């Protein structure tokens, strides 16, 4: 069964110019991007999204990090998307992430770990709705064929 999940490429991924490398991992695995946009996260959105961390001593630094620079939000669709994408991303503490995972290959920090991925199907539904309107999500068929315009035929 296909499911959707939310990914947030954090400012460190953008600043390091590794967005393409990150996104290509999901595409190479066969996942489909059904929504994508660059946004500047507000403090209110940060508090909502990271509500489970607001009382932690590191939250102020996290909020400053995700609100001062743009992020890229994506909705990814595919079979067992939440579980498989969490495996591709690796653990939150990137210094403990195995090579081959995004965090293992591109980060060694807990606070600057390049990416957020929904941790459950229920969280994915809530998080997608937090960052995307239904009209910003697209359904289409993936194909290995090049996309042809009428004028190309």
TIKOLDREN-805347 format. One record per atom (N, C-alpha, C): x, y, z; atom name; residue in three letters. Coordinates in steps of 0.02 Angstrom, whole numbers. Layout:
<atoms>
[[X Y Z] "CA" "ala"] ...
</atoms>
This chain:
<atoms>
[[42 -60 0] "N" "unk"] [[0 0 0] "CA" "unk"] [[44 62 0] "C" "unk"] [[27 110 -42] "N" "unk"] [[67 172 -44] "CA" "unk"] [[47 217 13] "C" "unk"] [[96 250 40] "N" "unk"] [[83 300 92] "CA" "unk"] [[128 360 79] "C" "unk"] [[111 414 114] "N" "unk"] [[149 477 107] "CA" "unk"] [[182 495 172] "C" "unk"] [[237 531 166] "N" "unk"] [[273 555 225] "CA" "unk"] [[303 623 210] "C" "unk"] [[318 659 264] "N" "unk"] [[347 726 257] "CA" "unk"] [[422 724 270] "C" "unk"] [[458 760 229] "N" "unk"] [[530 772 239] "CA" "unk"] [[541 847 242] "C" "unk"] [[584 869 286] "N" "unk"] [[606 938 288] "CA" "unk"] [[682 938 279] "C" "unk"] [[706 969 226] "N" "unk"] [[778 977 217] "CA" "unk"] [[796 1041 254] "C" "unk"] [[837 1034 305] "N" "unk"] [[852 1089 350] "CA" "unk"] [[903 1137 320] "C" "unk"] [[911 1195 350] "N" "unk"] [[956 1245 321] "CA" "unk"] [[1027 1220 308] "C" "unk"] [[1052 1174 349] "N" "unk"] [[1120 1150 337] "CA" "unk"] [[1125 1111 271] "C" "unk"] [[1072 1076 251] "N" "unk"] [[1073 1041 187] "CA" "unk"] [[1075 1090 129] "C" "unk"] [[1038 1145 136] "N" "unk"] [[1037 1196 84] "CA" "unk"] [[1104 1232 81] "C" "unk"] [[1130 1253 138] "N" "unk"] [[1194 1289 139] "CA" "unk"] [[1252 1248 113] "C" "unk"] [[1248 1183 122] "N" "unk"] [[1303 1140 100] "CA" "unk"] [[1294 1116 28] "C" "unk"] [[1239 1137 -4] "N" "unk"] [[1225 1119 -74] "CA" "unk"] [[1223 1044 -85] "C" "unk"] [[1187 1009 -39] "N" "unk"] [[1179 937 -46] "CA" "unk"] [[1106 916 -56] "C" "unk"] [[1064 964 -72] "N" "unk"] [[992 950 -82] "CA" "unk"] [[983 898 -137] "C" "unk"] [[1015 907 -193] "N" "unk"] [[1008 860 -249] "CA" "unk"] [[1030 790 -230] "C" "unk"] [[1085 785 -193] "N" "unk"] [[1110 720 -171] "CA" "unk"] [[1060 686 -124] "C" "unk"] [[1028 725 -82] "N" "unk"] [[979 697 -35] "CA" "unk"] [[917 674 -73] "C" "unk"] [[889 718 -113] "N" "unk"] [[827 702 -149] "CA" "unk"] [[838 642 -196] "C" "unk"] [[896 638 -227] "N" "unk"] [[908 583 -275] "CA" "unk"] [[906 515 -240] "C" "unk"] [[923 511 -177] "N" "unk"] [[921 447 -141] "CA" "unk"] [[849 420 -139] "C" "unk"] [[802 464 -128] "N" "unk"] [[732 442 -125] "CA" "unk"] [[706 424 -194] "C" "unk"] [[725 462 -244] "N" "unk"] [[704 447 -312] "CA" "unk"] [[735 381 -336] "C" "unk"] [[799 370 -320] "N" "unk"] [[833 309 -340] "CA" "unk"] [[802 247 -307] "C" "unk"] [[773 256 -248] "N" "unk"] [[741 201 -213] "CA" "unk"] [[671 188 -241] "C" "unk"] [[646 232 -284] "N" "unk"] [[582 221 -316] "CA" "unk"] [[525 261 -285] "C" "unk"] [[541 307 -240] "N" "unk"] [[489 349 -210] "CA" "unk"] [[472 407 -257] "C" "unk"] [[412 431 -250] "N" "unk"] [[387 485 -292] "CA" "unk"] [[379 548 -251] "C" "unk"] [[404 604 -277] "N" "unk"] [[394 670 -245] "CA" "unk"] [[325 695 -268] "C" "unk"] [[279 704 -220] "N" "unk"] [[213 728 -238] "CA" "unk"] [[202 801 -215] "C" "unk"] [[249 828 -178] "N" "unk"] [[247 898 -157] "CA" "unk"] [[317 922 -139] "C" "unk"] [[333 984 -158] "N" "unk"] [[398 1012 -141] "CA" "unk"] [[395 1088 -143] "C" "unk"] [[423 1119 -91] "N" "unk"] [[427 1192 -91] "CA" "unk"] [[480 1216 -42] "C" "unk"] [[508 1274 -57] "N" "unk"] [[555 1306 -12] "CA" "unk"] [[516 1359 27] "C" "unk"] [[525 1358 93] "N" "unk"] [[489 1406 136] "CA" "unk"] [[536 1432 190] "C" "unk"] [[516 1486 220] "N" "unk"] [[549 1511 280] "CA" "unk"] [[501 1495 338] "C" "unk"] [[522 1452 382] "N" "unk"] [[480 1431 438] "CA" "unk"] [[473 1487 488] "C" "unk"] [[412 1501 508] "N" "unk"] [[400 1552 560] "CA" "unk"] [[413 1522 629] "C" "unk"] [[420 1565 678] "N" "unk"] [[428 1541 747] "CA" "unk"] [[366 1502 769] "C" "unk"] [[307 1525 748] "N" "unk"] [[245 1491 766] "CA" "unk"] [[243 1421 735] "C" "unk"] [[263 1415 672] "N" "unk"] [[264 1350 639] "CA" "unk"] [[315 1304 672] "C" "unk"] [[373 1332 690] "N" "unk"] [[424 1293 724] "CA" "unk"] [[397 1266 791] "C" "unk"] [[365 1309 829] "N" "unk"] [[337 1287 894] "CA" "unk"] [[285 1233 885] "C" "unk"] [[244 1239 833] "N" "unk"] [[193 1188 819] "CA" "unk"] [[226 1123 798] "C" "unk"] [[272 1127 751] "N" "unk"] [[304 1067 725] "CA" "unk"] [[347 1032 777] "C" "unk"] [[383 1070 816] "N" "unk"] [[428 1041 867] "CA" "unk"] [[397 1048 937] "C" "unk"] [[331 1045 943] "N" "unk"] [[298 1055 1007] "CA" "unk"] [[323 1007 1061] "C" "unk"] [[344 948 1042] "N" "unk"] [[370 899 1090] "CA" "unk"] [[440 917 1116] "C" "unk"] [[470 968 1086] "N" "unk"] [[538 988 1107] "CA" "unk"] [[541 1058 1138] "C" "unk"] [[486 1095 1136] "N" "unk"] [[486 1164 1159] "CA" "unk"] [[512 1172 1230] "C" "unk"] [[500 1125 1274] "N" "unk"] [[522 1130 1344] "CA" "unk"] [[595 1108 1354] "C" "unk"] [[627 1083 1302] "N" "unk"] [[696 1060 1307] "CA" "unk"] [[744 1119 1306] "C" "unk"] [[801 1114 1341] "N" "unk"] [[848 1170 1343] "CA" "unk"] [[877 1189 1275] "C" "unk"] [[879 1144 1228] "N" "unk"] [[908 1158 1162] "CA" "unk"] [[857 1187 1113] "C" "unk"] [[794 1193 1133] "N" "unk"] [[742 1214 1085] "CA" "unk"] [[756 1283 1056] "C" "unk"] [[777 1331 1096] "N" "unk"] [[790 1398 1071] "CA" "unk"] [[840 1397 1013] "C" "unk"] [[892 1359 1020] "N" "unk"] [[942 1353 966] "CA" "unk"] [[912 1320 904] "C" "unk"] [[871 1269 915] "N" "unk"] [[838 1235 858] "CA" "unk"] [[792 1284 822] "C" "unk"] [[752 1321 860] "N" "unk"] [[706 1369 830] "CA" "unk"] [[744 1421 789] "C" "unk"] [[797 1447 817] "N" "unk"] [[838 1497 782] "CA" "unk"] [[866 1467 717] "C" "unk"] [[889 1406 721] "N" "unk"] [[918 1372 663] "CA" "unk"] [[867 1363 606] "C" "unk"] [[806 1340 623] "N" "unk"] [[758 1325 570] "CA" "unk"] [[717 1385 547] "C" "unk"] [[721 1441 583] "N" "unk"] [[682 1500 563] "CA" "unk"] [[723 1555 530] "C" "unk"] [[788 1554 538] "N" "unk"] [[829 1608 510] "CA" "unk"] [[844 1599 436] "C" "unk"] [[838 1538 411] "N" "unk"] [[855 1523 342] "CA" "unk"] [[802 1476 313] "C" "unk"] [[797 1472 246] "N" "unk"] [[745 1431 217] "CA" "unk"] [[757 1356 228] "C" "unk"] [[702 1320 222] "N" "unk"] [[702 1247 222] "CA" "unk"] [[666 1225 159] "C" "unk"] [[674 1161 141] "N" "unk"] [[636 1133 86] "CA" "unk"] [[592 1078 115] "C" "unk"] [[527 1085 103] "N" "unk"] [[478 1036 125] "CA" "unk"] [[459 992 66] "C" "unk"] [[457 926 79] "N" "unk"] [[438 879 26] "CA" "unk"] [[387 829 54] "C" "unk"] [[343 808 11] "N" "unk"] [[300 751 26] "CA" "unk"] [[321 696 -22] "C" "unk"] [[337 639 6] "N" "unk"] [[361 582 -32] "CA" "unk"] [[309 526 -27] "C" "unk"] [[298 492 -82] "N" "unk"] [[248 438 -83] "CA" "unk"] [[279 374 -108] "C" "unk"] [[257 319 -77] "N" "unk"] [[280 254 -100] "CA" "unk"] [[262 200 -50] "C" "unk"] [[279 139 -66] "N" "unk"] [[264 82 -23] "CA" "unk"] [[304 88 42] "C" "unk"] [[267 85 98] "N" "unk"] [[298 88 165] "CA" "unk"] [[344 149 171] "C" "unk"] [[322 205 145] "N" "unk"] [[363 265 142] "CA" "unk"] [[391 286 210] "C" "unk"] [[350 288 261] "N" "unk"] [[374 313 326] "CA" "unk"] [[432 270 351] "C" "unk"] [[422 205 353] "N" "unk"] [[473 160 381] "CA" "unk"] [[536 159 339] "C" "unk"] [[529 152 273] "N" "unk"] [[587 147 230] "CA" "unk"] [[627 212 230] "C" "unk"] [[592 268 227] "N" "unk"] [[627 332 226] "CA" "unk"] [[664 344 291] "C" "unk"] [[635 324 348] "N" "unk"] [[671 330 412] "CA" "unk"] [[736 289 410] "C" "unk"] [[735 232 378] "N" "unk"] [[796 192 371] "CA" "unk"] [[848 227 328] "C" "unk"] [[825 257 273] "N" "unk"] [[870 294 229] "CA" "unk"] [[900 354 264] "C" "unk"] [[859 389 304] "N" "unk"] [[881 449 339] "CA" "unk"] [[932 433 394] "C" "unk"] [[919 381 434] "N" "unk"] [[963 363 489] "CA" "unk"] [[940 396 554] "C" "unk"] [[971 378 610] "N" "unk"] [[949 403 675] "CA" "unk"] [[962 479 684] "C" "unk"] [[922 509 728] "N" "unk"] [[926 581 741] "CA" "unk"] [[997 601 760] "C" "unk"] [[1029 562 803] "N" "unk"] [[1098 577 823] "CA" "unk"] [[1143 552 766] "C" "unk"] [[1159 597 722] "N" "unk"] [[1196 580 661] "CA" "unk"] [[1264 550 675] "C" "unk"] [[1295 565 733] "N" "unk"] [[1360 536 748] "CA" "unk"] [[1355 461 760] "C" "unk"] [[1294 436 769] "N" "unk"] [[1283 364 778] "CA" "unk"] [[1252 332 716] "C" "unk"] [[1244 371 663] "N" "unk"] [[1213 346 602] "CA" "unk"] [[1264 307 560] "C" "unk"] [[1242 252 533] "N" "unk"] [[1285 210 491] "CA" "unk"] [[1299 244 424] "C" "unk"] [[1358 228 397] "N" "unk"] [[1372 248 329] "CA" "unk"] [[1319 219 283] "C" "unk"] [[1302 255 231] "N" "unk"] [[1250 233 186] "CA" "unk"] [[1183 267 200] "C" "unk"] [[1174 290 263] "N" "unk"] [[1115 330 278] "CA" "unk"] [[1131 402 263] "C" "unk"] [[1080 443 253] "N" "unk"] [[1093 513 238] "CA" "unk"] [[1131 547 295] "C" "unk"] [[1108 537 357] "N" "unk"] [[1143 569 413] "CA" "unk"] [[1212 539 423] "C" "unk"] [[1221 475 410] "N" "unk"] [[1287 444 416] "CA" "unk"] [[1336 470 365] "C" "unk"] [[1310 485 306] "N" "unk"] [[1353 510 252] "CA" "unk"] [[1364 585 252] "C" "unk"] [[1315 624 279] "N" "unk"] [[1318 696 271] "CA" "unk"] [[1319 736 336] "C" "unk"] [[1316 704 395] "N" "unk"] [[1313 741 457] "CA" "unk"] [[1346 703 514] "C" "unk"] [[1365 739 566] "N" "unk"] [[1390 706 626] "CA" "unk"] [[1364 741 689] "C" "unk"] [[1306 769 684] "N" "unk"] [[1277 810 737] "CA" "unk"] [[1205 788 752] "C" "unk"] [[1182 802 812] "N" "unk"] [[1112 791 828] "CA" "unk"] [[1071 853 809] "C" "unk"] [[1099 911 820] "N" "unk"] [[1061 973 807] "CA" "unk"] [[1066 997 735] "C" "unk"] [[1118 979 700] "N" "unk"] [[1127 998 630] "CA" "unk"] [[1130 934 589] "C" "unk"] [[1072 901 583] "N" "unk"] [[1072 834 553] "CA" "unk"] [[1037 832 486] "C" "unk"] [[1034 886 450] "N" "unk"] [[1014 896 380] "CA" "unk"] [[941 883 362] "C" "unk"] [[905 842 400] "N" "unk"] [[840 821 376] "CA" "unk"] [[793 801 433] "C" "unk"] [[729 813 423] "N" "unk"] [[677 787 467] "CA" "unk"] [[634 739 426] "C" "unk"] [[615 683 455] "N" "unk"] [[569 636 422] "CA" "unk"] [[517 615 473] "C" "unk"] [[455 613 452] "N" "unk"] [[401 593 497] "CA" "unk"] [[417 525 528] "C" "unk"] [[401 517 592] "N" "unk"] [[420 456 627] "CA" "unk"] [[364 404 632] "C" "unk"] [[305 419 607] "N" "unk"] [[250 371 606] "CA" "unk"] [[200 391 553] "C" "unk"] [[156 345 535] "N" "unk"] [[104 361 486] "CA" "unk"] [[59 416 512] "C" "unk"] [[42 414 576] "N" "unk"] [[-1 464 606] "CA" "unk"] [[33 533 606] "C" "unk"] [[96 535 623] "N" "unk"] [[133 598 622] "CA" "unk"] [[138 625 551] "C" "unk"] [[148 581 503] "N" "unk"] [[154 602 433] "CA" "unk"] [[91 638 410] "C" "unk"] [[32 611 427] "N" "unk"] [[-31 642 407] "CA" "unk"] [[-35 713 436] "C" "unk"] [[-20 720 500] "N" "unk"] [[-23 786 533] "CA" "unk"] [[29 834 505] "C" "unk"] [[90 809 495] "N" "unk"] [[144 852 471] "CA" "unk"] [[133 875 399] "C" "unk"] [[109 830 357] "N" "unk"] [[95 850 288] "CA" "unk"] [[43 906 287] "C" "unk"] [[-9 898 327] "N" "unk"] [[-62 950 330] "CA" "unk"] [[-35 1015 359] "C" "unk"] [[15 1012 400] "N" "unk"] [[45 1072 430] "CA" "unk"] [[83 1113 377] "C" "unk"] [[114 1079 330] "N" "unk"] [[157 1113 281] "CA" "unk"] [[128 1119 211] "C" "unk"] [[77 1080 195] "N" "unk"] [[50 1080 126] "CA" "unk"] [[-25 1084 126] "C" "unk"] [[-52 1123 79] "N" "unk"] [[-123 1123 64] "CA" "unk"] [[-135 1064 17] "C" "unk"] [[-195 1035 17] "N" "unk"] [[-208 980 -30] "CA" "unk"] [[-193 999 -103] "C" "unk"] [[-206 1061 -122] "N" "unk"] [[-193 1083 -191] "CA" "unk"] [[-119 1086 -208] "C" "unk"] [[-75 1080 -159] "N" "unk"] [[-3 1081 -171] "CA" "unk"] [[27 1011 -179] "C" "unk"] [[-15 961 -175] "N" "unk"] [[7 891 -182] "CA" "unk"] [[-20 864 -248] "C" "unk"] [[22 825 -282] "N" "unk"] [[6 803 -350] "CA" "unk"] [[9 728 -357] "C" "unk"] [[-37 702 -396] "N" "unk"] [[-39 631 -411] "CA" "unk"] [[-22 622 -485] "C" "unk"] [[27 582 -498] "N" "unk"] [[48 569 -567] "CA" "unk"] [[81 501 -570] "C" "unk"] [[91 477 -629] "N" "unk"] [[121 411 -640] "CA" "unk"] [[196 418 -654] "C" "unk"] [[236 381 -618] "N" "unk"] [[308 380 -632] "CA" "unk"] [[320 334 -692] "C" "unk"] [[367 354 -733] "N" "unk"] [[385 313 -790] "CA" "unk"] [[459 323 -804] "C" "unk"] [[489 275 -835] "N" "unk"] [[559 282 -855] "CA" "unk"] [[566 313 -924] "C" "unk"] [[509 323 -957] "N" "unk"] [[509 354 -1023] "CA" "unk"] [[518 429 -1017] "C" "unk"] [[553 460 -1065] "N" "unk"] [[558 533 -1063] "CA" "unk"] [[490 564 -1074] "C" "unk"] [[478 621 -1043] "N" "unk"] [[415 656 -1050] "CA" "unk"] [[416 693 -1116] "C" "unk"] [[368 677 -1159] "N" "unk"] [[365 708 -1225] "CA" "unk"] [[311 760 -1228] "C" "unk"] [[326 816 -1258] "N" "unk"] [[277 868 -1273] "CA" "unk"] [[249 853 -1341] "C" "unk"] [[189 876 -1354] "N" "unk"] [[157 865 -1419] "CA" "unk"] [[202 887 -1476] "C" "unk"] [[238 941 -1466] "N" "unk"] [[281 967 -1520] "CA" "unk"] [[344 923 -1531] "C" "unk"] [[357 877 -1484] "N" "unk"] [[416 833 -1490] "CA" "unk"] [[400 770 -1533] "C" "unk"] [[337 758 -1544] "N" "unk"] [[318 695 -1578] "CA" "unk"] [[325 700 -1653] "C" "unk"] 
</atoms>
